[in-house]
Amino acid sequence: MIEKLFQKDEKLIFTFYDLFKSIIFFLSFYLSYKVRFIDDSSLAFYLSFTIIFSLLHIFVAFYFRKNFFFNTNIWQNFKVDFLFILITLIILLLIMYLMKSSSNYSRIWLVIFIFLNIILLIPYKLISNLLYLKIIKSNLFSKNVLIIGTYNDCKKVLYEFRDKPNYHFRAMSLLNKSHNHDFLPIQELKLDQNIGENLRYNKISQVWIIYNFNFNRSKIIDYFQTIPIDIRTLIPRDINEDEFIDKFGNYNFYNTSISTFYGIKYFIKILIDLIFSTIFLIISFPIIIISAFFIIIEDGFPVFFTQNRYGWDGNLIKIYKLRSLKKTNEKFNQVVKNDKRLLKTGRVIRKLSIDELPQLLNIILGQMSLVGPRPHPVELDDEFSKKIRGFMQRLRCKPGLTGLAQVNGYRGPTLEKELMDKRFSYDLEYIKKWTIILDLKIIIKTMFVFLFQKVD
């Protein structure tokens, strides 16, 4: 799931790149200080300048950087980095002039400081390139892409991105037939009723539709309405040049349908998931042990219940729960009020949602999140995907231990389509409006819901 951080661009990489660039600034500060001054009486004074310079540079780089795809070309990046340092210096000198404090700093030290920064940019960029290429070769965040277009358009895209190892073109869908289409070194997928299964089998994370006047793009997009997949439209820059969209190579990228879960915000969400789920698991461990003890006394082993659910992009995950039902071989049926299959212990742990606590382990493993659409049994999702158009779009993020639907009263069994419609609308609202603040609100509200709302 790490590749999801970079599904739109590589802004997160540049965030760390600019943060760690501060090491250069502090090293330049120390060396330039030792060259200019004999004693350390003014060390703290010049250190404060370097701290302000570093923080201001991060802001400048974030604001002025336009291309968020990492480029290993040293000269091109050197020009950009040099420009950011120059802008930072000009802004800081202007502030110092307005505050009438510029005369307090040694001009010789400042010249040496800037000179060293520029010199050290080259080895820093070389090290950054080596790390980037090593990560790329490990396939840690490579994206598997399905490209859709005419034979010639697909061929051009493959050629354009042939040296971009962070994109893996697993499959294509040709919209015209060519006698020599076998020349393309990837398999062809048909746009038919099996497209969803084929996307999961090939682990496709994005679909790229190459714009062409000779086919109906909206008709193609209709194929993916029932599939949780990110869709981007590629338009050659000689057709349309737009300054307000992503660019890569000779193409403009339009985000036709892309998940909001990527980049810095999603990285923060991952950290929150790991930290809070670990804390909650430690706190709830005695409760899980006590519940397991009563399950064993009442109905023996096993204590835990595992079941396949759909995760992000419809990939299957195995979730963990405390067993609340008697041992039986019958097929899937939703648990309802006064269900005869419920253990006495099961009634209590379901009412208090204790049976869901082992899913904290799913969160730590990266399969789930603290907040997101609740994962349904596979059979239930398959059933309602036939009744509700676009139902599988709720799988465009990690499933959650709690969600917007749950804190708004839609918990427990969903036997009727109307109830699932409501839950589905809340899931879509969460996906479209997701923010870190929304997650925190849902977590806080969940605590009150679990304490005061009864679940049948």
PADREN-824000 format. One record per residue (C-alpha): residue number from 1; x, y, z. Coordinates in pm, whole numbers, plus 50000, padded with zeros to 5 digits. Each point is the difference from the previous one (the first is absolute). Example, Ala and Ser with C-alpha at 12.3 -4.5 7.8 and 13.67 -1.06 7.14 Angstrom:
+-----+-------+-------+-------+
! seq !     X !     Y !     Z !
+-----+-------+-------+-------+
!   1 ! 51230 ! 49550 ! 50780 !
!   2 ! 50137 ! 50344 ! 49934 !
+-----+-------+-------+-------+
***
This chain:
+-----+-------+-------+-------+
! seq !     X !     Y !     Z !
+-----+-------+-------+-------+
!   1 ! 50000 ! 50000 ! 50000 !
!   2 ! 50303 ! 50230 ! 50021 !
!   3 ! 49969 ! 50078 ! 49629 !
!   4 ! 49669 ! 50173 ! 50083 !
!   5 ! 50200 ! 50282 ! 50157 !
!   6 ! 50128 ! 50083 ! 49653 !
!   7 ! 49700 ! 49917 ! 49783 !
!   8 ! 49951 ! 50363 ! 49889 !
!   9 ! 50355 ! 50137 ! 50015 !
!  10 ! 50319 ! 49976 ! 50203 !
!  11 ! 49945 ! 50306 ! 50216 !
!  12 ! 50071 ! 49800 ! 50316 !
!  13 ! 50347 ! 49914 ! 49868 !
!  14 ! 50072 ! 50369 ! 49942 !
!  15 ! 49878 ! 50078 ! 50352 !
!  16 ! 50265 ! 49771 ! 50148 !
!  17 ! 50253 ! 50119 ! 49739 !
!  18 ! 49955 ! 50363 ! 50109 !
!  19 ! 49991 ! 49910 ! 50370 !
!  20 ! 50326 ! 49807 ! 49987 !
!  21 ! 50156 ! 50280 ! 49795 !
!  22 ! 50013 ! 50184 ! 50332 !
!  23 ! 50297 ! 49775 ! 50084 !
!  24 ! 50194 ! 50186 ! 49728 !
!  25 ! 49902 ! 50335 ! 50148 !
!  26 ! 50115 ! 49908 ! 50350 !
!  27 ! 50323 ! 49847 ! 49872 !
!  28 ! 50066 ! 50316 ! 49793 !
!  29 ! 49923 ! 50214 ! 50303 !
!  30 ! 50252 ! 49814 ! 50217 !
!  31 ! 50279 ! 49994 ! 49742 !
!  32 ! 49955 ! 50364 ! 49899 !
!  33 ! 49996 ! 50102 ! 50368 !
!  34 ! 50328 ! 49818 ! 50069 !
!  35 ! 50160 ! 50166 ! 49696 !
!  36 ! 49883 ! 50350 ! 50093 !
!  37 ! 50020 ! 50008 ! 50381 !
!  38 ! 50258 ! 49889 ! 50255 !
!  39 ! 49782 ! 49960 ! 50311 !
!  40 ! 49646 ! 49870 ! 50054 !
!  41 ! 49857 ! 50311 ! 50162 !
!  42 ! 49763 ! 50068 ! 49705 !
!  43 ! 49923 ! 49636 ! 49917 !
!  44 ! 49642 ! 50007 ! 50135 !
!  45 ! 49930 ! 50325 ! 49816 !
!  46 ! 50096 ! 49857 ! 49660 !
!  47 ! 49831 ! 49671 ! 50082 !
!  48 ! 49668 ! 50184 ! 50042 !
!  49 ! 50050 ! 50151 ! 49652 !
!  50 ! 50053 ! 49649 ! 49856 !
!  51 ! 49688 ! 49863 ! 50170 !
!  52 ! 49787 ! 50284 ! 49857 !
!  53 ! 50166 ! 49953 ! 49658 !
!  54 ! 49920 ! 49626 ! 50004 !
!  55 ! 49635 ! 50048 ! 50097 !
!  56 ! 49953 ! 50277 ! 49743 !
!  57 ! 50160 ! 49783 ! 49730 !
!  58 ! 49751 ! 49718 ! 50068 !
!  59 ! 49715 ! 50248 ! 49952 !
!  60 ! 50156 ! 50143 ! 49680 !
!  61 ! 50056 ! 49653 ! 49851 !
!  62 ! 49646 ! 49894 ! 50083 !
!  63 ! 49847 ! 50315 ! 49851 !
!  64 ! 50211 ! 50042 ! 49686 !
!  65 ! 50057 ! 49638 ! 49894 !
!  66 ! 49782 ! 49922 ! 49699 !
!  67 ! 50113 ! 49655 ! 49890 !
!  68 ! 49944 ! 49726 ! 50258 !
!  69 ! 50154 ! 49710 ! 49810 !
!  70 ! 50352 ! 49917 ! 50115 !
!  71 ! 50266 ! 50056 ! 49735 !
!  72 ! 50346 ! 49843 ! 50027 !
!  73 ! 50154 ! 50258 ! 49764 !
!  74 ! 50255 ! 50176 ! 50221 !
!  75 ! 50028 ! 50323 ! 49798 !
!  76 ! 49623 ! 50057 ! 49976 !
!  77 ! 49955 ! 49945 ! 50374 !
!  78 ! 50304 ! 50211 ! 50083 !
!  79 ! 49844 ! 50297 ! 49819 !
!  80 ! 49674 ! 49957 ! 50193 !
!  81 ! 50174 ! 49959 ! 50337 !
!  82 ! 50225 ! 50298 ! 49933 !
!  83 ! 49698 ! 50213 ! 49914 !
!  84 ! 49823 ! 49902 ! 50325 !
!  85 ! 50311 ! 50086 ! 50204 !
!  86 ! 50026 ! 50334 ! 49822 !
!  87 ! 49632 ! 50084 ! 50060 !
!  88 ! 50034 ! 49900 ! 50367 !
!  89 ! 50307 ! 50220 ! 50040 !
!  90 ! 49833 ! 50301 ! 49836 !
!  91 ! 49690 ! 49969 ! 50221 !
!  92 ! 50208 ! 49961 ! 50315 !
!  93 ! 50228 ! 50294 ! 49915 !
!  94 ! 49694 ! 50215 ! 49931 !
!  95 ! 49855 ! 49908 ! 50340 !
!  96 ! 50332 ! 50078 ! 50167 !
!  97 ! 50019 ! 50335 ! 49820 !
!  98 ! 49649 ! 50097 ! 50110 !
!  99 ! 50085 ! 49900 ! 50358 !
! 100 ! 50330 ! 50192 ! 49972 !
! 101 ! 50198 ! 49695 ! 50112 !
! 102 ! 50199 ! 49922 ! 49683 !
! 103 ! 50306 ! 50186 ! 50129 !
! 104 ! 50027 ! 49753 ! 50289 !
! 105 ! 50111 ! 49720 ! 49767 !
! 106 ! 50339 ! 49952 ! 49840 !
! 107 ! 49980 ! 50037 ! 49623 !
! 108 ! 50305 ! 49775 ! 49959 !
! 109 ! 49828 ! 49726 ! 50202 !
! 110 ! 49685 ! 50038 ! 49790 !
! 111 ! 50191 ! 49968 ! 49671 !
! 112 ! 50185 ! 49688 ! 50122 !
! 113 ! 49672 ! 49857 ! 50135 !
! 114 ! 49821 ! 50036 ! 49663 !
! 115 ! 50304 ! 49878 ! 49804 !
! 116 ! 50027 ! 49682 ! 50210 !
! 117 ! 49627 ! 49935 ! 49964 !
! 118 ! 50029 ! 50013 ! 49621 !
! 119 ! 50307 ! 49771 ! 49997 !
! 120 ! 49842 ! 49744 ! 50235 !
! 121 ! 49683 ! 49983 ! 49787 !
! 122 ! 50182 ! 49780 ! 49746 !
! 123 ! 50098 ! 49711 ! 50234 !
! 124 ! 49660 ! 50032 ! 50172 !
! 125 ! 49823 ! 49955 ! 49666 !
! 126 ! 50224 ! 49703 ! 49910 !
! 127 ! 49916 ! 49828 ! 50330 !
! 128 ! 49629 ! 50079 ! 49954 !
! 129 ! 50006 ! 49848 ! 49651 !
! 130 ! 50164 ! 49680 ! 50127 !
! 131 ! 49742 ! 49962 ! 50278 !
! 132 ! 49710 ! 50074 ! 49764 !
! 133 ! 50116 ! 49748 ! 49739 !
! 134 ! 50061 ! 49737 ! 50268 !
! 135 ! 49647 ! 50045 ! 50135 !
! 136 ! 49857 ! 49991 ! 49647 !
! 137 ! 50184 ! 49677 ! 49917 !
! 138 ! 49857 ! 49842 ! 50315 !
! 139 ! 49648 ! 50063 ! 49854 !
! 140 ! 49904 ! 50150 ! 50335 !
! 141 ! 49772 ! 50262 ! 49845 !
! 142 ! 49985 ! 49908 ! 49632 !
! 143 ! 49660 ! 50045 ! 49840 !
! 144 ! 49842 ! 49729 ! 49783 !
! 145 ! 49817 ! 50172 ! 49716 !
! 146 ! 49743 ! 49897 ! 49739 !
! 147 ! 50021 ! 50223 ! 49693 !
! 148 ! 49702 ! 50042 ! 49769 !
! 149 ! 50031 ! 50148 ! 49654 !
! 150 ! 50067 ! 49935 ! 49634 !
! 151 ! 50294 ! 49784 ! 49902 !
! 152 ! 50218 ! 50298 ! 49903 !
! 153 ! 49909 ! 50197 ! 50314 !
! 154 ! 50084 ! 49706 ! 50228 !
! 155 ! 50328 ! 49952 ! 49817 !
! 156 ! 50091 ! 50368 ! 50051 !
! 157 ! 49925 ! 49984 ! 50375 !
! 158 ! 50208 ! 49685 ! 50043 !
! 159 ! 50287 ! 50171 ! 49818 !
! 160 ! 49963 ! 50323 ! 50201 !
! 161 ! 50010 ! 49819 ! 50335 !
! 162 ! 50249 ! 49727 ! 49910 !
! 163 ! 50266 ! 50151 ! 50230 !
! 164 ! 49759 ! 50075 ! 50287 !
! 165 ! 50040 ! 49696 ! 50231 !
! 166 ! 49734 ! 50124 ! 50243 !
! 167 ! 49729 ! 49917 ! 49743 !
! 168 ! 49930 ! 49638 ! 49910 !
! 169 ! 49768 ! 49954 ! 49703 !
! 170 ! 49841 ! 49664 ! 50072 !
! 171 ! 49729 ! 50002 ! 49735 !
! 172 ! 49830 ! 50199 ! 49725 !
! 173 ! 49666 ! 50023 ! 49826 !
! 174 ! 50028 ! 50079 ! 49632 !
! 175 ! 49706 ! 50192 ! 49853 !
! 176 ! 50095 ! 49917 ! 49645 !
! 177 ! 50137 ! 49685 ! 49846 !
! 178 ! 50339 ! 49994 ! 49833 !
! 179 ! 50161 ! 49709 ! 49821 !
! 180 ! 50323 ! 50050 ! 50189 !
! 181 ! 49860 ! 50078 ! 50343 !
! 182 ! 50198 ! 49708 ! 50148 !
! 183 ! 50302 ! 50232 ! 49978 !
! 184 ! 49893 ! 50160 ! 50328 !
! 185 ! 50170 ! 49806 ! 50284 !
! 186 ! 49702 ! 49983 ! 50236 !
! 187 ! 49679 ! 49801 ! 49997 !
! 188 ! 49669 ! 50129 ! 49873 !
! 189 ! 49688 ! 50009 ! 50219 !
! 190 ! 49646 ! 50019 ! 49864 !
! 191 ! 49756 ! 50261 ! 50130 !
! 192 ! 49732 ! 49751 ! 50100 !
! 193 ! 49826 ! 49862 ! 50308 !
! 194 ! 50324 ! 49836 ! 50116 !
! 195 ! 50199 ! 50326 ! 50011 !
! 196 ! 49973 ! 50035 ! 50380 !
! 197 ! 50132 ! 49649 ! 50062 !
! 198 ! 50281 ! 50054 ! 49748 !
! 199 ! 50102 ! 50327 ! 50165 !
! 200 ! 50026 ! 49829 ! 50341 !
! 201 ! 50193 ! 49707 ! 49851 !
! 202 ! 50254 ! 50236 ! 49840 !
! 203 ! 50006 ! 50220 ! 50315 !
! 204 ! 49913 ! 50310 ! 49797 !
! 205 ! 49991 ! 50317 ! 50210 !
! 206 ! 49932 ! 50257 ! 49724 !
! 207 ! 49833 ! 50020 ! 49662 !
! 208 ! 50137 ! 50247 ! 49745 !
! 209 ! 49768 ! 50096 ! 49714 !
! 210 ! 50194 ! 50159 ! 49714 !
! 211 ! 49789 ! 50278 ! 49852 !
! 212 ! 49910 ! 49956 ! 49634 !
! 213 ! 49736 ! 50170 ! 49786 !
! 214 ! 49908 ! 49666 ! 49845 !
! 215 ! 49833 ! 49836 ! 50299 !
! 216 ! 49743 ! 50080 ! 50269 !
! 217 ! 50185 ! 50038 ! 50332 !
! 218 ! 49683 ! 50021 ! 50212 !
! 219 ! 49884 ! 49663 ! 49869 !
! 220 ! 50330 ! 49847 ! 50106 !
! 221 ! 49976 ! 50154 ! 50348 !
! 222 ! 49659 ! 49832 ! 50042 !
! 223 ! 50180 ! 49664 ! 50004 !
! 224 ! 50171 ! 50103 ! 50322 !
! 225 ! 49698 ! 50135 ! 50192 !
! 226 ! 49970 ! 49676 ! 50195 !
! 227 ! 50375 ! 49961 ! 50056 !
! 228 ! 50199 ! 50182 ! 50272 !
! 229 ! 50286 ! 50126 ! 49784 !
! 230 ! 50177 ! 50333 ! 49944 !
! 231 ! 49956 ! 50138 ! 49647 !
! 232 ! 50222 ! 50263 ! 49837 !
! 233 ! 49965 ! 50145 ! 49651 !
! 234 ! 50316 ! 50069 ! 49804 !
! 235 ! 49990 ! 50279 ! 49745 !
! 236 ! 50306 ! 50066 ! 49779 !
! 237 ! 50133 ! 50347 ! 50073 !
! 238 ! 49993 ! 50089 ! 49631 !
! 239 ! 49619 ! 49972 ! 50022 !
! 240 ! 49941 ! 50192 ! 50320 !
! 241 ! 50242 ! 50192 ! 50226 !
! 242 ! 49854 ! 50071 ! 50343 !
! 243 ! 50204 ! 50155 ! 50282 !
! 244 ! 49769 ! 49878 ! 50276 !
! 245 ! 50032 ! 49623 ! 49961 !
! 246 ! 50269 ! 49737 ! 50050 !
! 247 ! 50258 ! 49958 ! 49729 !
! 248 ! 50236 ! 49717 ! 49926 !
! 249 ! 50208 ! 49968 ! 49685 !
! 250 ! 49797 ! 50103 ! 49696 !
! 251 ! 49665 ! 49943 ! 50170 !
! 252 ! 49757 ! 50192 ! 50220 !
! 253 ! 49828 ! 49794 ! 50269 !
! 254 ! 49633 ! 50064 ! 50082 !
! 255 ! 49873 ! 49826 ! 50312 !
! 256 ! 49676 ! 49859 ! 49863 !
! 257 ! 49931 ! 49800 ! 50314 !
! 258 ! 50273 ! 49974 ! 50261 !
! 259 ! 49995 ! 49915 ! 50368 !
! 260 ! 50066 ! 50281 ! 50249 !
! 261 ! 50223 ! 49768 ! 50202 !
! 262 ! 50356 ! 50083 ! 49890 !
! 263 ! 50295 ! 50221 ! 50079 !
! 264 ! 50087 ! 50173 ! 50327 !
! 265 ! 49647 ! 49984 ! 50143 !
! 266 ! 49979 ! 49627 ! 49945 !
! 267 ! 50348 ! 49954 ! 50150 !
! 268 ! 49874 ! 50175 ! 50316 !
! 269 ! 49695 ! 49771 ! 49999 !
! 270 ! 50230 ! 49695 ! 49987 !
! 271 ! 50199 ! 50131 ! 50297 !
! 272 ! 49679 ! 50066 ! 50197 !
! 273 ! 49879 ! 49647 ! 49921 !
! 274 ! 50323 ! 49838 ! 50116 !
! 275 ! 50039 ! 50206 ! 50318 !
! 276 ! 49637 ! 49992 ! 50117 !
! 277 ! 49932 ! 49636 ! 49905 !
! 278 ! 50312 ! 49888 ! 50189 !
! 279 ! 49893 ! 50200 ! 50308 !
! 280 ! 49639 ! 49876 ! 49978 !
! 281 ! 50115 ! 49638 ! 49956 !
! 282 ! 50219 ! 50020 ! 50311 !
! 283 ! 49718 ! 50159 ! 50202 !
! 284 ! 49738 ! 49753 ! 49875 !
! 285 ! 50219 ! 49689 ! 50030 !
! 286 ! 49868 ! 49908 ! 50348 !
! 287 ! 49641 ! 50038 ! 49870 !
! 288 ! 50077 ! 49768 ! 49707 !
! 289 ! 50157 ! 49742 ! 50236 !
! 290 ! 49703 ! 50008 ! 50240 !
! 291 ! 49751 ! 49969 ! 49709 !
! 292 ! 50201 ! 49710 ! 49857 !
! 293 ! 49991 ! 49826 ! 50338 !
! 294 ! 49618 ! 50014 ! 50013 !
! 295 ! 49968 ! 49883 ! 49638 !
! 296 ! 50215 ! 49694 ! 50081 !
! 297 ! 49795 ! 49920 ! 50310 !
! 298 ! 49670 ! 50029 ! 49813 !
! 299 ! 50081 ! 49840 ! 49665 !
! 300 ! 50367 ! 49899 ! 49990 !
! 301 ! 50244 ! 50087 ! 49725 !
! 302 ! 50053 ! 50180 ! 49764 !
! 303 ! 49999 ! 50338 ! 50170 !
! 304 ! 50051 ! 50204 ! 49686 !
! 305 ! 49794 ! 50014 ! 49683 !
! 306 ! 50153 ! 50090 ! 49663 !
! 307 ! 49815 ! 50091 ! 49686 !
! 308 ! 50086 ! 50131 ! 49653 !
! 309 ! 49897 ! 50359 ! 49932 !
! 310 ! 50065 ! 50241 ! 49715 !
! 311 ! 50279 ! 50249 ! 50072 !
! 312 ! 50133 ! 50296 ! 49802 !
! 313 ! 49945 ! 49962 ! 49623 !
! 314 ! 49793 ! 49688 ! 50067 !
! 315 ! 50300 ! 49790 ! 50106 !
! 316 ! 49912 ! 49725 ! 50246 !
! 317 ! 50117 ! 50033 ! 50360 !
! 318 ! 49943 ! 49770 ! 50296 !
! 319 ! 49857 ! 50181 ! 50303 !
! 320 ! 50018 ! 49884 ! 50362 !
! 321 ! 49713 ! 50001 ! 50248 !
! 322 ! 49921 ! 49838 ! 50333 !
! 323 ! 49760 ! 49713 ! 49933 !
! 324 ! 49648 ! 50093 ! 50110 !
! 325 ! 49803 ! 49716 ! 49834 !
! 326 ! 49968 ! 49630 ! 50079 !
! 327 ! 50206 ! 49765 ! 49789 !
! 328 ! 49807 ! 49914 ! 49684 !
! 329 ! 50063 ! 49900 ! 49639 !
! 330 ! 49717 ! 50205 ! 49850 !
! 331 ! 50071 ! 50254 ! 49728 !
! 332 ! 50008 ! 50377 ! 50049 !
! 333 ! 49695 ! 50162 ! 50159 !
! 334 ! 49995 ! 50341 ! 50164 !
! 335 ! 49967 ! 50001 ! 50377 !
! 336 ! 49664 ! 50147 ! 50103 !
! 337 ! 49829 ! 50096 ! 50325 !
! 338 ! 49941 ! 49699 ! 50232 !
! 339 ! 50200 ! 49776 ! 49762 !
! 340 ! 49999 ! 49644 ! 50140 !
! 341 ! 50358 ! 49947 ! 49884 !
! 342 ! 50134 ! 50263 ! 50242 !
! 343 ! 50195 ! 49891 ! 50305 !
! 344 ! 49913 ! 50166 ! 50329 !
! 345 ! 50349 ! 50148 ! 49998 !
! 346 ! 49946 ! 50089 ! 49637 !
! 347 ! 49697 ! 50214 ! 50080 !
! 348 ! 50202 ! 50205 ! 50246 !
! 349 ! 50312 ! 50048 ! 49787 !
! 350 ! 49793 ! 50089 ! 49692 !
! 351 ! 49792 ! 50251 ! 50195 !
! 352 ! 50319 ! 50169 ! 50123 !
! 353 ! 50183 ! 49947 ! 49665 !
! 354 ! 50272 ! 49809 ! 50185 !
! 355 ! 49992 ! 49733 ! 49727 !
! 356 ! 50148 ! 50257 ! 49758 !
! 357 ! 50309 ! 50076 ! 50213 !
! 358 ! 50227 ! 49736 ! 49834 !
! 359 ! 49966 ! 50203 ! 49679 !
! 360 ! 50251 ! 50239 ! 50158 !
! 361 ! 50251 ! 49739 ! 49883 !
! 362 ! 49867 ! 50041 ! 49643 !
! 363 ! 50070 ! 50372 ! 50032 !
! 364 ! 50357 ! 49941 ! 50122 !
! 365 ! 50052 ! 49763 ! 49704 !
! 366 ! 49889 ! 50279 ! 49764 !
! 367 ! 49685 ! 49822 ! 49876 !
! 368 ! 49753 ! 50230 ! 50175 !
! 369 ! 49982 ! 50349 ! 50146 !
! 370 ! 49851 ! 50136 ! 50321 !
! 371 ! 49749 ! 50194 ! 49791 !
! 372 ! 49849 ! 49897 ! 49667 !
! 373 ! 49703 ! 49815 ! 49852 !
! 374 ! 49932 ! 49687 ! 50206 !
! 375 ! 50103 ! 49677 ! 49823 !
! 376 ! 49698 ! 49781 ! 49921 !
! 377 ! 50004 ! 49626 ! 49945 !
! 378 ! 50088 ! 49928 ! 49637 !
! 379 ! 49659 ! 49844 ! 49937 !
! 380 ! 49827 ! 50317 ! 50122 !
! 381 ! 50206 ! 50229 ! 49779 !
! 382 ! 49945 ! 49775 ! 49699 !
! 383 ! 49625 ! 50002 ! 50064 !
! 384 ! 49964 ! 50377 ! 50035 !
! 385 ! 50237 ! 50078 ! 49712 !
! 386 ! 49725 ! 49859 ! 49777 !
! 387 ! 49729 ! 50208 ! 50170 !
! 388 ! 50177 ! 50337 ! 50047 !
! 389 ! 50180 ! 50165 ! 49706 !
! 390 ! 50360 ! 50085 ! 50076 !
! 391 ! 49985 ! 49817 ! 50334 !
! 392 ! 50361 ! 49878 ! 49972 !
! 393 ! 50123 ! 50362 ! 49991 !
! 394 ! 49993 ! 49978 ! 50380 !
! 395 ! 50313 ! 49785 ! 49969 !
! 396 ! 50214 ! 50294 ! 49883 !
! 397 ! 50178 ! 50021 ! 50333 !
! 398 ! 50092 ! 49767 ! 50285 !
! 399 ! 49703 ! 49861 ! 50193 !
! 400 ! 49973 ! 50136 ! 50352 !
! 401 ! 49935 ! 49885 ! 50354 !
! 402 ! 49743 ! 50278 ! 50012 !
! 403 ! 49859 ! 50239 ! 49743 !
! 404 ! 49773 ! 50294 ! 49922 !
! 405 ! 49700 ! 49769 ! 49952 !
! 406 ! 50054 ! 49832 ! 50335 !
! 407 ! 50015 ! 50323 ! 50204 !
! 408 ! 49681 ! 50113 ! 49824 !
! 409 ! 49806 ! 49699 ! 50126 !
! 410 ! 50047 ! 49749 ! 49715 !
! 411 ! 50158 ! 49711 ! 50187 !
! 412 ! 49905 ! 49637 ! 50028 !
! 413 ! 49819 ! 49786 ! 49740 !
! 414 ! 49882 ! 50146 ! 49668 !
! 415 ! 49728 ! 49771 ! 49879 !
! 416 ! 49818 ! 50260 ! 49791 !
! 417 ! 50124 ! 50189 ! 49695 !
! 418 ! 49886 ! 50332 ! 50149 !
! 419 ! 50232 ! 49954 ! 50299 !
! 420 ! 50293 ! 49910 ! 49776 !
! 421 ! 49922 ! 50301 ! 49777 !
! 422 ! 50039 ! 50227 ! 50301 !
! 423 ! 50321 ! 49834 ! 50112 !
! 424 ! 50137 ! 50015 ! 49647 !
! 425 ! 49922 ! 50372 ! 49967 !
! 426 ! 50190 ! 50071 ! 50324 !
! 427 ! 50295 ! 49789 ! 49877 !
! 428 ! 50017 ! 50199 ! 49676 !
! 429 ! 49971 ! 50328 ! 50190 !
! 430 ! 50294 ! 49896 ! 50218 !
! 431 ! 50215 ! 49906 ! 49699 !
! 432 ! 49925 ! 50329 ! 49821 !
! 433 ! 50038 ! 50228 ! 50303 !
! 434 ! 50275 ! 49818 ! 50188 !
! 435 ! 50238 ! 50204 ! 50214 !
! 436 ! 50211 ! 49926 ! 50306 !
! 437 ! 49765 ! 50221 ! 50204 !
! 438 ! 49700 ! 49794 ! 49885 !
! 439 ! 50177 ! 49681 ! 50112 !
! 440 ! 50067 ! 50144 ! 50346 !
! 441 ! 49637 ! 50113 ! 50033 !
! 442 ! 49876 ! 49652 ! 49909 !
! 443 ! 50240 ! 49834 ! 50249 !
! 444 ! 49880 ! 50226 ! 50282 !
! 445 ! 49633 ! 49954 ! 49906 !
! 446 ! 50049 ! 49623 ! 49979 !
! 447 ! 50097 ! 49987 ! 50366 !
! 448 ! 49665 ! 50154 ! 50097 !
! 449 ! 49806 ! 49781 ! 49755 !
! 450 ! 50155 ! 49680 ! 50139 !
! 451 ! 49914 ! 50107 ! 50353 !
! 452 ! 49640 ! 50112 ! 49948 !
! 453 ! 49863 ! 49846 ! 49678 !
! 454 ! 49855 ! 49650 ! 50014 !
! 455 ! 50091 ! 49754 ! 49724 !
! 456 ! 49768 ! 49708 ! 49933 !
+-----+-------+-------+-------+
***
